[in-house]
Amino acid sequence: MKVAIAHEWLTTLGGSERVVSALLEVYPQARIYTTFRSSRNLPPQMLDWDVETSFVQKLPFLHRISQKYMPLFPLAFESFDLSGYELVISSSSACAKGVLTGPGTLHVCYCHTPLRYAWEPYLDMRFRHVNRVFKAGNDLLLHYLRLWDRAAADRVDHFVANSANVAAKIGKYYRREAAVINPPVDVKMFPVIDEQDDYFLVASRLVAYKRVELAIEAFNRLGRPLKVAGDGPERKRLEAIAGPNIEFVGYVNDARLPQLLGRCRALILPGEEDFGMVPVEAMAAGRPVIGFGRGGLLESVVDGRTGIFFPEPSAASLIEAVERFGGLELDPAMISKHAKKFSKERFKQEIKAFIESKMRQKRDV
């Protein structure tokens, strides 16, 4: 069976790329179609993938201003010729689901989230205080992207959401039903470490909607040690407002992450997640999660047993949760056991069974 995987872009090994990696273990013959690839931060195994990039790959200054080319991404995915494939799986958080397929092709979209900045622009704090002319232009662009995104959703035969939270968004924005298969977490990578160090941890891409500034504001006031792992366009701004008790450790690879997670007192998750793979990784290492009690985190963390929720997206609410956490005794072995239900093996079995059932249905029509 000829299989293609459409994925937004390949620039780092993040959560969505781990989904693609797991899909390649199920369908090792698959070819990947993506807007562009940058080898700067890719691990060796991703450099061996069979990848076809779009015309975006040749655009000038791509690695510095790639997000400014977002209006071209719909055209990029529509430009691929997928006519020879029986199965197309789009790994989509933006435009990958917009690929064009023929009537004989089964198109399954594994949706990490609907196009976030089109449907939930309020999550990007950068646009709260811009001038009116810029805001009008941005609003026009988002209107175009919403129209295209809604039309692109109709090209998908079946949606699979990474969480019930995302399935609800698919129902709201696209008026489509979605099965729920939680993403793959390599829980075996994260052993329980008996001794912890005295620091809390944020492990995240440093982008606006992750709300890392809430954690920095809270720990500035608490004076407690906080490590911030990850990189992104927000890093300089966040470093400028961080106190001396906050350490930015930059990009952390798979070799370092288990130790960093396993030795922290707790993982801090200040923003709303669609699902959130890092919290599951922390729990696999036996470490609890202190997170904003909304979105996909409600589906992975058990309040009072594997972590603590704070109810408001504010530093004061997070501070109260950190102080409450100090009075709890949580069992690392129980937390780790809970995380195992989100394993990569479980994902591979569930996604393969789902796709095979839909292939049989298509053949029987």
C-alpha positions, 0 to 999 in steps of 0.5 A, a space after each residue: 500500500 502506498 502511503 503519504 504523510 503530510 506534515 506542516 514543517 520539519 524544524 525540530 523534534 517536537 510533539 507533532 514530529 513524534 507523532 510522525 515518527 510513530 506513524 513511520 513505525 506503523 507505515 515505514 514505506 511512507 513518504 513525507 510531504 511538508 512545506 520546508 525542512 531545516 536540518 539545524 535542530 533535527 536529530 539524525 533519525 529525522 534526516 533519514 526520512 524520505 521527505 519532499 518539500 514544497 516551493 517554500 523551501 526555496 524562499 529567501 530568508 526562510 529560517 529567519 521569517 518562516 512564520 511570515 510565509 504562513 499565507 503561502 502554506 495553503 498553496 504549498 500543500 495544494 501543490 503536491 501531487 498525491 494522486 498515486 497514494 491509497 492512504 494519506 495521513 495528514 499530521 495537522 496543526 495548521 494547513 497540512 490537511 489541505 492536501 488534494 486527494 482523489 476519490 480513490 484515496 483515503 485521507 485521515 487527518 490526525 489533528 493536533 489542533 485546528 489552525 490556532 492563530 486563525 480560530 483562537 487569535 486571542 491566545 497571541 498576546 503580541 497582538 493585544 496592543 498593536 496599531 489599528 492599521 496593523 490590526 486591520 491587516 492581520 484581521 483580514 489575513 486571519 479571515 482569509 485563513 479561516 475561510 480556507 481552513 474551513 474548506 480544507 476540512 471538507 477534504 478530510 475523510 476522517 478526523 482523529 483528534 489528539 484529545 477530547 479537547 481538540 475533538 470539541 474544537 473540530 466539532 465547533 469550527 469544522 462541524 465534523 466528528 472526530 475519534 480521539 487517540 491520544 498522542 504517543 509518549 515514549 514513557 520508557 525514556 523517562 525512568 523514576 529517579 529516587 532523588 530530586 533537586 530543588 528546582 521547578 521546571 518549565 519545558 516548552 517552546 518559547 512562543 506567546 501562547 504557551 504563557 511562560 511569562 506567568 511562570 516567570 512572574 510567579 517565581 520572581 515573586 516566590 523567589 524559588 529556583 525555576 529552570 526554563 528548558 526550550 527555545 523560541 522567539 519569546 526567549 529574549 523577552 522572557 530573559 529580560 523579565 526573569 529574576 536571578 533565581 530563574 535559569 534558561 537552559 535552552 534547547 534540551 535534547 532527548 539525552 538530557 531531558 529525562 534527567 532534567 524532568 526526573 530531578 525536578 520537584 514538579 513540572 510547571 505548565 502555565 498555558 492551556 494545552 491541546 493535549 500536552 506530551 511533556 506533562 505525560 513525560 514528567 509523570 512517566 518520570 514520577 514527577 507531578 505537574 502543576 498546570 493551568 486547569 483547562 484544555 487537554 491537561 484535564 485528560 492526562 493529569 489527575 488533580 491531587 494525585 498526579 498533579 495540581 491544577 490552578 484555576 486562573 491564568 494568573 501569576 497569583 493563581 499559580 503561586 497559590 498552587 505552588 504553595 499548596 503543592 508543598 503540603 502534598 505527598 504524592 507517590 512517584 510510582 503511582 504517578 509513573 504508572 498512570 502515565 503508561 496508559 499514554 504509551 507509544 505502543 498503545 498509540 500505534 495499535 489504536 491508529 493502525 486499527 482505526 485506519 484499517 477499519 476505515 480502509 475496509 469500509 472504503 473498499 466495501 462501498 
